[in-house]
Amino acid sequence: MPGATMAGFRRNSMIIEKARIYDLRLHHDEVIMPILRHWDVFDRTFGEVGERARSELAAFLEGLDAQATRFVERRAENRARGRPVGQRRDTRHRLLSLLTGDARLRGAPVSWGR
């Protein structure tokens, strides 16, 4: 995902995923796979080195798809359990705080139209 080498990426990416802004499933389905289809990576003929690289890419994509599926399933389970409303608000406040750098937003009431 974009920014994967940033300090604090894992924590920030989880906040963004939980707020339903961007997640691994979206990255896999809407970014990576369309590019690979456009480049026709899996239907072209390559030499021996290219075939090995394509096999490694296929294995990586399989793992990425499995990770995305697990995350989506866990997120659905958490929603089915009925997280407290305060937890949702807290996630959004933390996201706003991260994006704006304003620590005061963590406890501030914000109307989200819901």
Number of C-alpha atoms within 10 A of each C-alpha: 14 8 11 10 9 9 9 10 14 12 9 17 20 15 19 17 17 17 16 10 10 15 19 19 19 14 16 16 13 11 13 13 13 12 12 11 11 8 11 11 14 14 8 9 10 13 8 9 9 13 14 12 13 15 13 12 14 13 12 12 15 12 12 16 17 13 14 19 14 13 17 16 12 12 14 12 12 11 11 9 8 9 11 9 8 9 10 12 19 16 17 20 21 22 21 16 16 16 10 10 11 12 13 11 18 18 12 11 10 11 7 7 4 3
